[in-house]
Amino acid sequence: MGRTRWLVVAVAAALLLPLAVLAVHVIVYPQRFGGDLALLELRVSDVFGRHTPLVGSYQRFGWNQPGPAYLYLLAIPYRLLGSDATALQLGAVLFNALAIVGVLLVAFRRGGLALYLWTAALLAVVMHAMGPSMLASFWEPDMSVLALVLLVFVALDVAMGRAWTIPVLVVLTVVLVQAWATTAPLALALLVWALVAFGFGWFRTPDEGEGEEEPRPRRRWVWPALVSVGALVVLWIPPALEQVRRGTGNVTRMVDFFEARHHVLGISDAYKLTSLQLGTRAPWAGAPLPLRAFEPVVSTHSSPAIPVLLVLLVVATIVAAWRRDRSVALASIVLVAIAAEIVSLSRLIGSVFVEIMQPTWVCGFGAALATGWCAYSCLRGGTARAVARVAGPVLALVILGFGCANVVQAVHGPDAPPPQDRLLARAADRAVPVAGAARGPVLVQSDSKDPAGSHNSLQPELLADTLVQAGVPVVVEPDLFNRYGEFRAHPDRAVLELRLSLASARPTGDGWRAVTTIDPLDAADRARRDRLKQELDARGGVTTSRAELLDRIAEHPELRGLAARYTALADRAAIVLSARPTTPPRP
């Protein structure tokens, strides 16, 4: 028993050590983020104040995520650890560490050392595939990966009869549903399946109360159910308040959107996307996602002809059910997750961006996990002992090897923010004294597109976030209320306007003045960019927009490398931050 305890501790340490190293790296090398991450920090900073969010972060279709539970969770490490982006990264690392600990606890409880080692080995693989950037990311899609893995194990614990895990299952499901609507079908499906299995006692183990003569086992769920209902009510109070306080609440906007006619992905393409995680080159195990050229959009043309993991999982489930082995509980949960994710993706509206694929990671991970556990659990006697003698050391080596590799990754830390974010951060820092001197709300604007046709965008999220963290009140245009909060969507209150633009489109006249100009290219970079453009035009024809360039590459694939070098420089245009006074608000 003592040897087992030390092995359990050593395995947990191998998984958690990379996260500890990553936390140190995040502290030593702080980063700042634009885009969605800046907006997320902005809304987290509003928690515990007069304008505490009652809904989640924004959604690109004009409504917000269903609820603010995730924002409230992030606000705890944010306030305790420094109230900046580093604190949010540390919060993400902490949440992922807690998810890993929770998974390991349930694995050991339900499958002993064998399931514990098998789970830890697959977790080490997933962590390596995620890398430091995802493990330290507080963005909802990145956080959903290990949170969904934990949900699978919590659902397993409930399905196998542990009543006091029901409140944990309910709370975790609500947090996932409120944080990101994309995970809602999968999370709700696991919740319902686990509760149904618990209610009918399909997978209940003897240690959970079977065979007792007292009526207590029939009532053992009452208090956990009451706690769950209480938690459910409390967690949904903020969205309910927002719905009744506004003329058109977030729920109404969501319902109106989904009732409208939209072109959706469909079951066929949804199955292809999910099967990417069930083949031999699965992204959850480190393989790259197949993307369209120069776009963060996933292609469905590279799905495996045979989803090997799904086939093996179905066979393993049938064998486990025939043998009446309780490992079928885990297999059934994973099959429910896969089916729910396919249905969820089939209703997808718009492009399949990379982040949309994050929930599918749990499908591939779960398929490998359940297949291996069912196969081992169905072994008997000497065969099981022989397999354990070989598999135990092999899994220990896998955990150790990937643990070391994950530590090395953590030492290098997350990827640096895009060059555009670094430029915007410099512009935002120079805007702080100008905005502070205005002594009133500042309207933040941007000319988001290059008139010449580049995809380079100058979104103002990082500028707004920097000003708010410096104590400057920020206002935005009314149509951005779901991004910045409704209380900021009042441009008429502004006493100063700040506008980001490219140097080629800087505003002039009407009181505008340049606060700062930041050029990311030196003379050598600009000369190299011009030479690459001339070579592209000479070899493929003159192009004046990014769309034309993509069409030309499709016709001449040999130009892909040359075009990539050119766009890496062409997209880095000079940024101008301009300011002008506006009519002060009436007293």
C-alpha atoms as one frame of an Amber mdcrd trajectory, in Angstrom:
protein
   0.000   0.000   0.000   2.829   2.356   0.787   4.438   1.759  -2.606   1.135
   2.431  -4.352   0.712   5.685  -2.450   4.149   6.910  -3.498   3.464   5.954
  -7.115   0.163   7.840  -7.083   1.863  10.945  -5.680   4.747  10.708  -8.172
   2.374  10.450 -11.134   0.355  13.458  -9.971   3.570  15.423  -9.510   4.694
  14.567 -13.053   1.479  16.085 -14.398   1.408  19.121 -12.132   5.096  20.089
 -12.251   4.837  21.548 -15.800   1.964  23.736 -14.622   4.020  24.985 -11.688
   6.911  25.821 -14.025   4.455  27.511 -16.402   3.084  29.641 -13.554   6.608
  30.841 -12.750   7.232  31.670 -16.420   3.993  33.647 -16.626   5.013  35.709
 -13.592   8.554  36.344 -14.809   7.559  37.153 -18.400   4.197  38.970 -18.270
   2.194  39.371 -21.442  -0.603  41.630 -22.632  -3.346  40.573 -24.988  -5.687
  42.180 -27.456  -8.889  40.979 -29.064 -11.161  38.621 -27.162  -8.703  38.220
 -24.293  -8.594  41.985 -23.706 -12.395  42.095 -23.680 -12.461  39.181 -21.255
 -10.092  40.971 -18.892 -12.192  44.117 -19.210 -15.382  42.332 -18.153 -13.640
  40.391 -15.367 -12.384  43.712 -13.985 -16.025  44.831 -13.744 -16.910  41.965
 -11.391 -17.553  43.020  -7.764 -18.191  46.597  -8.913 -21.236  48.718  -9.735
 -21.443  47.150 -13.184 -20.853  43.497 -12.358 -21.742  41.513 -15.510 -25.013
  39.584 -15.444 -24.211  37.650 -18.628 -21.074  36.123 -20.108 -18.606  37.516
 -22.605 -19.732  38.583 -26.043 -20.720  36.339 -28.924 -20.035  37.421 -32.483
 -23.697  37.120 -33.536 -24.816  40.014 -31.324 -25.666  38.313 -28.043 -23.663
  37.266 -24.991 -22.720  33.891 -23.589 -25.568  32.600 -21.379 -24.217  33.561
 -17.949 -21.397  35.173 -15.949 -20.338  32.225 -13.755 -16.974  31.864 -15.504
 -16.295  35.600 -15.204 -16.988  35.396 -11.482 -14.592  32.460 -11.116 -11.852
  34.313 -12.986 -12.408  37.395 -10.834 -11.152  35.531  -7.743  -7.539  34.977
  -8.908  -7.714  38.267 -10.801  -8.309  40.253  -7.601  -6.013  38.144  -5.428
  -3.020  37.951  -7.776  -2.590  41.430  -9.181  -5.611  42.474 -11.289  -3.856
  42.122 -14.639  -3.514  39.667 -17.506  -0.838  37.744 -15.610  -3.323  37.114
 -12.790  -5.793  35.730 -15.327  -3.141  33.437 -16.795  -2.293  32.201 -13.310
  -5.990  31.612 -12.743  -6.143  29.517 -15.920  -3.127  27.459 -14.814  -4.725
  26.950 -11.399  -8.072  25.874 -12.867  -6.356  23.396 -15.179  -4.376  22.007
 -12.248  -7.581  21.555 -10.244  -9.190  19.808 -13.227  -6.273  17.373 -13.437
  -6.421  16.631  -9.713 -10.170  16.043  -9.924  -9.785  13.680 -12.870  -7.079
  11.676 -11.113  -9.123  11.399  -7.901 -12.140   9.968  -9.726  -9.966   7.687
 -11.863  -8.314   6.177  -8.786 -11.621   5.865  -6.956 -13.390   4.132  -9.843
 -10.621   2.072 -11.406  -7.801   1.791  -8.932  -4.182   2.088  -9.963  -4.764
   0.708 -13.468  -7.268   3.362 -14.551  -5.268   5.992 -12.678  -2.097   5.267
 -14.687  -3.953   4.966 -18.000  -5.748   8.274 -17.393  -2.554  10.032 -16.311
  -0.716   8.840 -19.424  -3.421  10.190 -21.731  -3.580  13.441 -19.756   0.162
  13.878 -20.239  -0.336  13.443 -23.997  -3.194  15.980 -24.048  -1.164  18.501
 -22.048   1.706  18.151 -24.521  -0.686  18.717 -27.434  -2.204  21.763 -25.729
   1.161  23.314 -24.990   1.866  26.244 -22.675  -0.187  28.716 -24.699  -3.438
  26.805 -24.196  -2.660  25.693 -20.643  -2.110  29.315 -19.586  -4.962  30.726
 -21.665  -8.034  32.068 -19.881 -10.052  32.186 -23.123 -13.220  30.095 -22.808
 -12.484  27.715 -25.736  -9.021  26.865 -24.378 -10.269  26.450 -20.813 -13.014
  24.111 -22.005 -10.643  21.262 -22.911  -9.615  20.038 -19.469 -12.886  21.268
 -17.951 -14.787  18.897 -20.262 -12.406  16.061 -19.416 -13.196  16.695 -15.753
 -16.912  16.738 -16.570 -16.622  13.261 -18.113 -15.092  11.905 -14.915 -17.543
  13.705 -12.631 -20.395  12.299 -14.737 -18.799   8.849 -14.387 -18.687   9.183
 -10.607 -22.374  10.131 -10.521 -23.395   7.414 -12.977 -21.667   4.820 -10.790
 -23.690   5.911  -7.788 -21.930   8.639  -5.801 -24.697  10.996  -4.730 -22.587
  13.804  -3.291 -20.859  14.282  -6.634 -24.190  15.422  -8.124 -23.777  19.045
  -6.899 -20.287  19.127  -8.419 -21.688  17.810 -11.699 -24.464  20.405 -11.723
 -22.178  23.342 -10.896 -19.523  22.335 -13.443 -22.181  21.867 -16.132 -23.709
  25.271 -15.438 -20.294  26.980 -15.540 -19.533  25.373 -18.916 -22.954  26.209
 -20.330 -22.782  29.821 -19.171 -19.177  30.324 -20.239 -19.501  29.197 -23.843
 -22.735  28.237 -25.565 -20.804  25.936 -27.909 -20.195  23.502 -25.035 -23.812
  23.557 -23.847 -25.173  20.543 -25.803 -22.258  18.330 -24.817 -22.290  19.365
 -21.156 -26.064  19.031 -20.823 -26.036  15.615 -22.501 -23.471  14.325 -19.991
 -25.468  15.783 -17.092 -28.708  14.147 -18.199 -27.088  10.781 -18.950 -25.287
  10.680 -15.603 -28.449  11.563 -13.661 -30.536   8.978 -15.533 -27.901   6.295
 -14.935 -27.771   7.267 -11.257 -31.543   7.199 -10.943 -31.886   3.734 -12.448
 -28.761   2.422 -10.758 -27.375   1.020 -14.003 -23.732   1.187 -12.956 -24.008
   1.467  -9.177 -21.216  -0.264  -7.252 -21.716  -2.157  -3.974 -19.796   0.436
  -1.990 -22.418   3.025  -2.953 -25.134   1.375  -0.897 -26.334  -1.696  -2.790
 -27.572  -4.502  -0.623 -28.437  -2.428   2.455 -31.719  -3.279   4.095 -32.351
   0.210   5.439 -34.403   2.620   3.303 -31.480   5.035   3.519 -30.071   4.211
   0.047 -33.329   5.354  -1.543 -33.087   8.684   0.271 -29.345   9.227   0.069
 -29.797  11.474  -2.954 -32.206  13.901  -1.226 -29.676  16.240   0.377 -27.329
  16.246  -2.647 -30.368  17.004  -4.817 -31.397  19.905  -2.593 -27.858  21.322
  -2.646 -27.794  20.941  -6.435 -31.100  22.729  -6.884 -29.926  25.532  -4.594
 -26.700  25.940  -6.554 -28.626  25.852  -9.819 -30.957  28.632  -8.688 -28.130
  30.825  -7.378 -26.046  30.450 -10.542 -28.933  31.447 -12.810 -30.047  34.481
 -10.790 -27.753  36.962 -12.650 -28.940  36.004 -16.173 -32.536  36.068 -14.926
 -32.053  39.569 -13.520 -30.529  40.754 -16.792 -33.441  39.310 -18.716 -36.120
  41.095 -16.681 -34.202  44.379 -16.283 -33.588  45.007 -19.977 -36.139  45.810
 -22.622 -34.647  43.040 -24.762 -32.732  40.597 -22.611 -29.927  38.291 -23.643
 -32.170  35.221 -23.650 -34.569  37.000 -26.007 -31.728  37.908 -28.362 -30.486
  34.318 -28.344 -33.949  32.921 -29.038 -34.576  35.430 -31.838 -31.241  34.557
 -33.415 -31.753  30.802 -33.385 -35.349  31.084 -34.576 -34.185  32.914 -37.695
 -33.207  30.912 -40.754 -29.481  30.253 -41.062 -27.263  28.038 -43.133 -25.841
  25.428 -40.754 -22.954  22.992 -41.071 -25.028  19.799 -41.217 -24.582  16.310
 -39.788 -22.203  15.063 -42.484 -19.587  17.783 -42.027 -20.088  17.717 -38.254
 -19.255  14.009 -38.253 -16.164  14.666 -40.386 -14.930  17.346 -37.985 -15.468
  15.151 -34.933 -13.823  12.180 -36.623 -10.622  14.240 -36.967 -10.164  13.486
 -33.259 -10.961   9.779 -33.744  -8.416   8.890 -36.391  -4.724   8.006 -36.269
  -3.624  11.660 -36.570  -5.752  13.248 -33.893  -5.172  16.878 -32.795  -5.820
  15.928 -29.155  -2.695  13.755 -29.400  -0.592  16.452 -31.073  -1.395  16.276
 -34.794  -2.059  19.624 -36.504  -5.543  20.618 -37.573  -6.077  20.768 -41.346
  -6.593  24.453 -42.118  -7.440  26.461 -45.193  -4.584  28.459 -46.650  -3.822
  31.614 -44.612  -7.004  31.222 -42.545  -7.701  29.873 -39.040 -10.592  27.872
 -40.503 -10.698  24.086 -40.294 -11.107  22.068 -43.468 -13.395  19.027 -43.516
 -11.589  17.441 -46.463  -8.938  15.676 -44.370 -11.173  13.604 -42.111 -10.113
   9.951 -41.767 -11.863   7.384 -43.934 -12.195   5.136 -40.888 -12.384   6.713
 -37.403 -10.309   3.996 -35.777 -10.894   5.100 -32.194 -14.655   5.202 -32.677
 -14.687   1.689 -34.145 -12.570   0.369 -31.280 -14.755   2.159 -28.747 -17.949
   0.626 -30.136 -16.406  -2.865 -30.092 -15.071  -2.359 -26.561 -18.471  -1.113
 -25.389 -20.239  -4.155 -26.819 -17.764  -6.541 -25.207 -17.945  -4.752 -21.841
 -21.761  -4.798 -21.935 -21.777  -8.492 -22.837 -19.414  -9.230 -19.962 -21.518
  -6.970 -17.717 -18.424  -5.097 -16.696 -18.912  -1.680 -15.129 -16.328  -0.165
 -17.457 -19.275   0.161 -19.830 -20.275   3.187 -17.722 -17.277   5.159 -18.984
 -17.761   3.923 -22.536 -21.416   4.948 -22.569 -20.561   8.438 -21.301 -17.983
   8.914 -24.041 -20.402   7.689 -26.725 -22.984  10.180 -25.452 -20.340  12.923
 -25.609 -19.422  12.057 -29.206 -23.062  11.973 -30.314 -23.824  15.266 -28.552
 -20.807  16.973 -30.104 -21.765  15.842 -33.613 -25.296  17.192 -33.108 -23.895
  20.431 -31.667 -21.504  20.980 -34.569 -24.233  20.182 -37.089 -26.056  23.348
 -35.980 -22.955  25.522 -36.344 -23.514  28.806 -38.153 -20.602  30.368 -40.002
 -17.007  29.251 -40.464 -15.409  26.459 -38.451 -12.741  28.481 -36.671  -9.988
  26.641 -34.814 -11.496  27.307 -31.395 -14.754  25.602 -32.404 -12.816  22.328
 -32.412 -11.734  22.533 -28.762 -14.709  20.569 -27.338 -14.002  17.737 -29.782
 -10.749  17.046 -27.928 -12.688  15.325 -25.165 -14.220  12.987 -27.761 -10.849
  11.689 -28.937  -9.350  11.579 -25.464 -12.450   9.864 -24.081 -12.552   7.297
 -26.882  -8.946   6.251 -26.240  -9.513   6.235 -22.478 -12.720   4.184 -22.530
 -11.441   1.721 -25.131  -8.327   0.938 -23.120 -10.212   0.694 -19.831 -12.913
  -1.596 -21.251 -10.289  -3.831 -22.850  -8.329  -4.185 -19.611 -11.398  -4.604
 -17.387 -12.665  -7.505 -19.477  -9.470  -9.472 -18.866  -9.541 -12.087 -16.151
  -7.146 -13.917 -13.867  -3.607 -14.531 -15.050  -4.118 -12.627 -18.292  -5.056
  -9.457 -16.407  -2.062  -9.821 -14.084   0.328 -10.408 -17.001  -0.969  -7.356
 -18.856  -0.709  -5.260 -15.678   2.924  -6.285 -15.167   3.818  -5.056 -18.651
   1.434  -2.083 -18.961   2.257  -0.585 -15.555   5.934   0.157 -16.270   5.142
   1.213 -19.852   2.536   3.741 -18.690   4.903   4.995 -15.989   7.560   5.611
 -18.658   5.028   7.390 -20.878   3.988   9.642 -17.999   7.604  10.363 -17.108
   8.612  11.020 -20.718   5.734  13.343 -21.509   6.075  14.940 -18.078   9.682
  15.883 -18.886   8.677  17.102 -22.353   5.900  19.195 -20.828   8.348  20.741
 -18.360  10.614  21.699 -21.265   7.633  23.276 -23.032   6.714  25.148 -19.871
  10.238  26.523 -19.509   9.873  28.142 -22.942   6.441  29.451 -21.923   3.427
  30.505 -23.986   3.778  31.901 -27.474   4.402  35.623 -27.642   1.369  37.745
 -28.536   1.087  38.643 -32.244   3.236  41.588 -33.392   0.045  43.573 -33.910
  -0.824  43.245 -30.207   2.621  44.441 -29.187   2.215  47.522 -31.372  -1.228
  48.210 -29.993   0.106  47.841 -26.441   2.728  50.527 -27.132   0.075  52.822
 -28.587  -2.222  52.173 -25.612   0.511  53.046 -23.101   1.087  56.359 -24.850
  -2.651  57.051 -24.812  -2.973  56.798 -21.013  -1.608  60.274 -20.089  -3.569
  61.934 -22.892  -6.807  60.207 -21.885  -6.207  60.834 -18.181  -5.769  64.552
 -18.808  -9.205  64.720 -20.442 -10.858  64.208 -17.032 -13.902  62.470 -18.441
 -15.087  59.506 -20.510 -13.009  58.702 -23.572 -14.574  57.353 -26.763 -12.421
  54.558 -28.220 -12.657  54.014 -31.975 -10.723  52.320 -34.741 -10.531  52.195
 -38.513 -10.402  48.443 -38.456  -9.587  47.714 -42.072  -6.782  48.777 -44.329
  -8.319  50.615 -47.330  -5.787  48.863 -49.583  -7.480  45.544 -48.837  -5.201
  43.969 -46.239  -6.838  41.759 -43.608  -4.797  43.591 -40.975  -7.196  44.893
 -38.357  -6.815  47.489 -35.662  -9.400  46.514 -33.099  -9.511  48.819 -30.058
  -9.977  46.186 -27.311  -6.431  46.426 -25.956  -6.571  50.233 -25.983  -9.875
  50.215 -24.091  -8.661  47.623 -21.583  -5.435  49.562 -20.892  -7.343  52.770
 -20.279  -9.840  51.101 -17.938  -7.050  49.460 -15.920  -5.462  52.942 -15.620
  -8.703  54.324 -14.177  -9.897  56.140 -17.305 -13.639  55.729 -18.041 -14.175
  54.380 -21.559 -17.238  54.589 -23.802 -17.931  52.911 -27.142 -20.505  52.951
 -29.916 -23.977  51.603 -29.010 -23.694  48.522 -31.238 -20.767  47.287 -29.108
 -22.805  47.051 -25.893 -22.525  43.246 -25.712 -18.725  43.434 -25.956 -17.938
  46.205 -23.488 -21.021  46.264 -21.280 -24.155  48.313 -21.803 -23.045  51.015
 -19.367 -20.129  51.845 -21.688 -22.224  52.051 -24.863 -22.890  55.809 -24.526
 -20.584  57.752 -26.878 -22.522  60.964 -26.216 -20.839  61.167 -22.789 -17.321
  61.364 -24.210 -15.109  64.419 -23.750 -12.294  62.989 -25.902 -12.158  60.625
 -28.851  -9.176  58.337 -29.500  -8.954  56.653 -32.873  -6.608  53.933 -34.089
  -5.832  53.876 -37.792  -3.199  52.851 -40.266  -0.819  55.584 -41.306  -2.308
  55.532 -44.802  -5.770  56.377 -43.434  -5.138  58.640 -40.445  -7.899  61.167
 -39.766  -7.175  64.840 -40.517  -8.972  68.118 -39.853 -11.811  68.708 -37.349
  -9.417  69.042 -34.447  -7.580  65.733 -34.933  -3.977  65.472 -33.777  -1.608
  62.538 -33.825  -0.788  61.214 -30.348   1.753  58.672 -31.572   2.863  56.817
 -34.698   4.377  53.340 -34.433   6.031  51.731 -37.459   6.901  48.030 -36.986
   9.177  47.960 -40.043  12.553  49.517 -40.421  13.996  50.597 -43.785  15.450
  47.139 -44.494  12.101  45.445 -43.774  10.253  47.825 -46.086  12.772  47.282
 -48.889  12.473  43.489 -48.475   8.664  43.758 -48.568   8.768  45.753 -51.802
  11.137  43.254 -53.427   8.887  40.327 -52.480   5.828  42.110 -53.923   7.644
  42.782 -57.165   8.658  39.131 -57.409   5.085  37.993 -56.732   3.708  40.336
 -59.379   6.350  39.205 -61.871   5.692  35.490 -61.338   1.929  35.454 -60.790
   0.512  38.748 -61.979  -0.309  42.003 -60.219  -2.618  41.720 -57.189  -4.180
  44.610 -55.316  -6.021  42.819 -52.494  -5.628  39.829 -50.229  -8.557  38.060
 -51.929  -6.799  38.360 -55.298  -3.584  37.070 -53.752  -5.375  33.973 -52.370
  -6.938  33.323 -55.778  -3.518  33.613 -57.415  -2.011  31.139 -54.923  -4.828
  28.687 -55.674  -3.870  28.895 -59.354  -0.117  28.743 -58.641   0.565  26.705
 -55.445   4.307  27.144 -55.946   3.864  30.799 -54.881   2.627  29.837 -51.397
   6.016  30.207 -49.665   6.791  33.505 -51.379   3.336  34.852 -50.542   3.715
  33.837 -46.897   6.986  35.780 -46.600   5.414  38.800 -48.270   2.232  38.851
 -46.162   4.291  38.486 -42.967   5.761  41.895 -43.789   2.856  43.473 -45.661
   0.480  42.956 -42.749   2.718  44.937 -40.403   1.657  48.455 -41.291   2.387
  51.622 -39.296  -0.213  52.474 -36.646  -1.360  55.990 -35.788  -3.236  56.920
 -32.636  -5.119  60.193 -33.065  -7.150  62.289 -30.630  -9.692  65.092 -30.782
 -11.905  66.759 -28.179 -15.636  66.151 -28.404 -18.595  68.135 -27.178 -18.709
  67.687 -23.403 -21.860  66.138 -21.970 -24.542  68.413 -20.580 -24.540  68.683
 -16.774
